[in-house]
Amino acid sequence: MFFRSKSLIGIDIGSHSIKMVELSRSGGGFKLVRFAYAPLPPEAIVQGSFMNAPAISDVIRDAYAEGGFKAKDVAASVSGHSVIVKRISLPSQSEDELAETIRWEAEQYIPFDINEVHLDYQILQEATLDDQMDVLLVAAKKDLVDDYTSVIAEAGLNLAVMDVDAFALGNMYECNYDIDPDSAVAIVNIGASVININVVTNQVPIFTRDITSGGTQYTEEVQKSLGISFEEAEQIKIGGGANETATDVVPQEVEDAMREVSETLVGEIQRSLEFYRATTSDVPIQKVALCGGSAHVPGLDRLFEERIEVGFEMVDPLARIDIASSVDEEQVRELGPALGVAIGLGTRRADES
């Protein structure tokens, strides 16, 4: 789950859309050589559950063909309440011993039946002075992983690597930005229905949390405020488009609705970061790095700067990614903020380390 491999397509199956990328090595970095984006039918995925699996497979299949992909192996990722990530401390032991005992150890930390989850782990720190070792433990419910495996297989592809959204974001950030090894960065990804938080220090995730809120709340509030369709409200959320006249007629209603949602989301993120500070005070957060399809909602960046008591930056998942001439660069740049997870998964495909 944690080690990068080759010949994989990064596929981000979001609640509203499919993003697929293929990266190749380009000097010391990466080049985006194939890309596809396709919206999902309404309510194909609801609160992380696949409600219309055949439709999801159809969209993946069509996006694959449109993007001109050739490889069949893909890397995907999961998040939400069915995924548990914990950094735990265990008595010092060899890798072979840990492989034998990890299921028993995991039972103390996983709030699910151990037989209902896929487990993975990685040693983060070997034995310390008190003869303990730090281990990153990950558990994902089998039915969630089975959903991904099934829709990808029905699309004619093979799920070769299953990752975690938060870890994919860490890979994306690492390949685009320089990270101070002595400080921690909180990468915050605001998707349509989930907010991923990954606090990283020295290229190691030390705190992750998923919040079941996201950009869809903006759309729903605008929809209710103006009495318009979901599609029209979505256009207003992202900055006008087909329904610009509505924003001219009732700008204050839109502004109030958007501000209220932003206050709620930033408050949720603040509480998670405060919990991190209370439980992991030895590595303070120096910066919050914001990305995701809803990260550029008007005014959200200013609210973060007002409320977050550390450094703040907007993340560009394509900051150091070259774009091949065969790829529609205008489309990719427009969607850029939403490509964090897909780009992170794509680096696993291209990175041979």
C-alpha positions in Angstrom: 0.0 0.0 0.0 2.8 2.4 0.8 5.5 1.5 -1.8 5.5 3.1 -5.2 5.5 0.8 -8.2 5.7 1.1 -12.0 3.3 1.0 -15.0 0.2 2.2 -13.2 -2.5 4.7 -14.1 -3.5 7.0 -11.2 -7.3 7.0 -10.9 -9.2 9.2 -8.5 -12.8 8.0 -8.1 -14.5 11.0 -6.5 -18.1 11.4 -5.5 -18.8 13.6 -8.5 -16.1 12.7 -11.1 -13.4 10.5 -12.3 -9.8 11.8 -12.8 -7.2 9.7 -14.5 -3.5 10.5 -15.1 -0.4 8.9 -16.4 2.9 10.3 -15.5 6.4 9.6 -17.0 9.8 10.6 -15.7 11.0 14.0 -17.0 14.5 14.8 -15.8 14.3 14.9 -12.0 10.5 15.3 -12.0 7.4 14.1 -13.8 5.5 14.8 -17.1 1.8 14.4 -17.5 1.5 12.3 -20.7 -2.2 11.2 -20.6 -5.2 12.6 -18.8 -8.9 12.2 -18.6 -11.7 13.7 -16.7 -15.4 12.7 -16.7 -18.3 13.6 -14.4 -20.3 10.8 -12.8 -24.1 10.6 -12.9 -25.9 12.2 -10.0 -25.9 10.0 -6.8 -23.7 7.3 -8.4 -21.7 7.5 -5.2 -23.4 8.7 -2.0 -21.4 9.2 1.2 -18.7 6.9 -0.1 -21.0 4.1 -1.1 -21.2 2.9 -4.7 -24.9 3.2 -5.5 -24.6 2.7 -9.3 -21.6 0.5 -9.9 -22.4 -0.2 -13.6 -22.5 3.6 -14.3 -19.2 4.1 -12.6 -17.5 1.4 -14.6 -19.0 2.9 -17.8 -17.5 6.3 -17.0 -14.1 4.8 -16.2 -14.2 2.8 -19.5 -15.1 5.9 -21.5 -12.5 8.1 -19.8 -9.8 5.5 -20.4 -10.6 5.4 -24.1 -10.9 9.2 -24.4 -7.6 9.7 -22.7 -5.8 7.3 -25.0 -4.4 5.2 -22.1 -2.7 1.9 -23.0 -1.7 0.4 -19.6 -4.2 -1.8 -17.8 -2.9 -1.6 -14.2 -4.2 1.2 -12.0 -3.5 2.7 -8.6 -6.6 3.9 -6.7 -7.2 5.2 -3.2 -9.8 5.2 -0.5 -10.8 7.5 2.4 -13.6 8.0 4.9 -15.0 6.2 7.9 -14.2 2.8 6.5 -10.5 3.6 6.5 -8.4 3.8 9.7 -4.9 5.2 9.8 -3.1 5.1 13.2 0.5 5.7 14.3 1.1 3.2 17.1 4.0 2.4 19.4 4.9 -1.3 19.8 7.6 -3.2 21.6 10.7 -3.5 19.5 10.7 -6.6 17.3 12.0 -7.8 14.0 10.0 -7.4 10.7 9.3 -11.1 10.7 8.0 -11.0 14.3 5.9 -7.9 13.5 4.3 -9.7 10.5 3.2 -12.5 12.9 1.8 -10.2 15.6 0.4 -7.3 13.7 -3.2 -8.7 13.4 -3.4 -9.2 17.2 -1.9 -5.7 17.8 -4.3 -4.1 15.3 -7.4 -5.5 17.0 -6.7 -3.0 19.9 -6.9 0.0 17.5 -9.4 -1.0 14.8 -13.1 -0.4 15.6 -14.1 -3.1 13.1 -14.0 -6.9 13.1 -10.4 -7.7 12.2 -11.7 -10.3 9.7 -13.6 -7.6 7.8 -10.6 -5.4 7.0 -7.5 -5.4 4.8 -4.5 -4.5 6.9 -1.2 -3.0 6.0 1.6 -1.4 8.0 5.0 0.3 7.8 7.7 0.7 10.4 8.3 4.4 10.8 11.0 4.4 13.5 13.1 1.6 14.8 13.6 0.9 18.5 14.1 4.0 20.7 15.7 4.3 24.1 12.6 2.8 25.8 12.8 -0.2 23.4 9.6 0.8 21.5 9.1 1.2 17.7 6.7 3.4 15.8 4.5 1.7 13.2 2.0 3.2 10.8 -1.1 1.0 10.7 -3.7 1.1 8.0 -7.0 -0.8 7.8 -9.7 -0.6 5.1 -12.9 -2.4 5.2 -13.0 -5.3 2.7 -16.4 -4.3 1.2 -15.0 -0.8 0.4 -12.0 -2.2 -1.4 -14.1 -4.8 -3.1 -16.3 -2.0 -4.5 -13.3 -0.4 -6.1 -11.9 -3.7 -7.4 -15.2 -4.5 -9.0 -15.9 -1.3 -10.8 -12.3 -1.1 -12.1 -12.4 -4.7 -13.3 -15.8 -4.1 -15.0 -14.1 -1.3 -16.9 -11.5 -3.7 -18.2 -8.7 -2.6 -15.9 -6.8 -4.2 -13.0 -6.5 -2.6 -9.5 -2.8 -3.2 -8.9 -2.3 -0.8 -5.9 -4.8 0.4 -3.3 -3.6 3.5 -1.5 -5.1 6.0 0.9 -6.2 9.5 -0.3 -4.1 11.2 2.4 -0.9 9.3 1.4 -1.5 10.1 -2.3 -1.7 13.8 -1.3 1.6 13.5 0.5 3.2 12.1 -2.6 1.7 14.9 -4.7 3.0 17.6 -2.3 6.5 16.0 -2.1 7.0 16.0 -5.9 5.9 19.7 -6.2 7.3 21.4 -3.2 10.4 21.5 -1.0 9.7 20.3 2.6 11.6 21.4 5.6 12.6 18.1 7.3 12.4 19.7 10.7 8.8 21.0 10.5 5.3 19.6 9.8 3.0 20.6 6.9 -0.7 20.0 7.1 -2.0 19.1 3.7 -5.7 19.8 3.5 -7.7 18.6 0.5 -11.3 19.8 0.1 -13.1 17.4 -2.2 -16.8 17.3 -3.0 -17.8 15.1 0.0 -14.7 14.5 2.0 -11.9 16.7 3.4 -8.6 14.8 3.7 -6.0 16.1 6.2 -2.5 14.7 6.2 0.2 16.2 8.6 3.6 15.3 7.2 7.0 15.7 8.7 10.3 14.5 7.1 8.2 12.8 4.4 6.4 10.7 6.9 2.6 11.0 7.7 2.2 11.5 11.4 -1.5 12.4 11.6 -4.4 11.8 9.1 -8.1 12.5 9.4 -11.0 12.5 7.0 -14.0 14.8 7.5 -17.2 13.9 5.8 -17.9 17.4 4.5 -16.9 19.2 1.4 -17.7 21.3 -1.6 -21.1 19.8 -2.2 -22.3 21.8 0.8 -21.6 25.1 -1.0 -23.7 24.0 -4.0 -26.6 22.8 -1.8 -26.7 26.0 0.2 -26.6 28.2 -2.9 -29.3 26.0 -4.4 -31.6 26.4 -1.4 -30.9 30.2 -1.1 -31.8 30.9 -4.7 -34.3 28.2 -5.5 -32.3 27.0 -8.6 -31.1 23.6 -9.9 -28.1 21.8 -8.5 -26.2 22.3 -11.8 -26.9 26.1 -11.8 -25.7 26.3 -8.2 -22.6 24.4 -9.1 -21.8 27.0 -11.8 -22.2 29.8 -9.3 -20.0 28.1 -6.7 -17.1 27.8 -9.2 -17.5 31.4 -10.4 -20.5 32.1 -12.6 -20.6 30.4 -15.9 -24.0 29.6 -17.4 -25.9 31.2 -14.5 -24.0 34.5 -14.1 -27.2 36.5 -14.3 -28.4 34.9 -11.0 -25.2 36.1 -9.2 -25.9 39.6 -10.5 -29.5 39.6 -9.2 -28.9 38.2 -5.7 -25.2 38.5 -4.9 -25.7 39.0 -1.2 -27.7 35.7 -0.8 -24.9 33.9 -2.6 -22.2 35.5 -0.6 -24.0 34.8 2.7 -24.6 31.1 1.8 -21.0 30.6 0.7 -19.5 32.3 3.8 -21.6 30.2 6.1 -20.4 27.0 4.6 -16.8 28.2 4.6 -17.1 29.1 8.3 -18.3 25.6 9.0 -15.6 23.8 7.0 -12.7 25.9 8.4 -14.1 25.3 11.9 -14.0 21.5 11.3 -10.5 21.7 10.0 -9.4 23.9 12.9 -10.7 21.3 15.4 -8.8 18.5 13.7 -5.6 20.5 13.8 -6.2 21.4 17.4 -6.6 17.7 18.2 -3.3 17.1 16.5 -1.6 19.7 18.6 -3.0 18.3 21.8 -1.9 14.8 21.0 1.4 15.3 19.0 2.9 18.5 20.4 6.5 17.4 19.7 6.2 18.4 16.0 4.4 21.7 15.6 2.6 22.5 12.3 4.4 25.3 10.5 2.2 25.5 7.4 -1.3 24.6 6.1 -1.3 23.7 2.4 -4.8 23.8 0.9 -5.8 22.0 -2.3 -8.9 20.2 -3.7 -11.6 21.0 -6.2 -13.3 23.4 -3.7 -10.2 25.0 -2.4 -10.7 28.0 -4.7 -14.2 28.9 -3.6 -14.2 32.7 -3.4 -13.1 34.0 0.0 -12.0 30.6 1.4 -8.4 31.4 1.3 -8.9 34.7 3.1 -10.8 32.9 5.8 -8.0 30.4 6.3 -5.5 33.1 6.6 -7.6 34.8 9.2 -8.3 31.7 11.3 -5.2 29.4 10.9 -2.5 30.6 13.3 0.4 29.2 11.1 1.7 29.8 7.6 -0.8 29.2 4.7 -0.4 28.4 1.0 -2.6 27.3 -1.9 -1.2 24.2 -3.5 -0.8 23.7 -7.2 -0.7 19.9 -7.9 0.9 20.7 -11.2 3.5 23.2 -9.9 6.5 21.0 -11.0 4.7 18.7 -13.5 5.5 19.1 -17.2 2.5 18.7 -19.5 2.9 16.9 -22.7 1.8 18.6 -25.9 -0.8 15.8 -26.6 -2.7 16.8 -23.4 -5.2 19.6 -23.3 -3.3 21.9 -21.0 -6.1 24.4 -20.7 -8.5 21.8 -19.3 -5.8 20.3 -17.0 -4.9 23.8 -15.6 -8.5 24.6 -15.0 -9.0 21.3 -13.1 -5.6 21.5 -11.5 -6.7 22.1 -7.9 -8.8 19.0 -8.0 -6.0 16.7 -9.2 -4.1 16.3 -6.0 -5.0 12.7 -5.3 -4.8 11.6 -9.0 -1.3 13.2 -9.4 -0.1 11.6 -6.1 -1.3 8.2 -7.3 0.4 8.8 -10.7 3.8 9.4 -9.0 3.5 5.8 -7.7 3.3 4.6 -11.2 6.3 6.5 -12.4 8.6 6.5 -9.4 10.8 3.4 -9.4 12.1 4.0 -5.8 
